[in-house]
Amino acid sequence: MLKKSGGYLLLFIFIGGLLGSILGEILQIVSPQGMVRSIFGEALSLGLDPPVTVNLVLVKFTLGFLLKINLLSVLGMLLGAYLYKHI
């Protein structure tokens, strides 16, 4: 039995989203042009693209974050939350 905590929930959701994203990328490569590819392959990109660069002469740093979400990654996150609840 797994001790239920917020950290494990985030881990399950993260792993589910990661596996769903990988499956979506594979499906986009293997599937022919058409409805399946457009539904499962298209991803919504949220974040800073290109990253923001701040130059303070002494220090230069770059801030960037990009989150690509497709339908299979959302389904993977939901499956991860479901598995967390039932383990």
Order of alpha helices (4+ residues) and beta strands (2+ residues): alpha-alpha-beta-beta-alpha
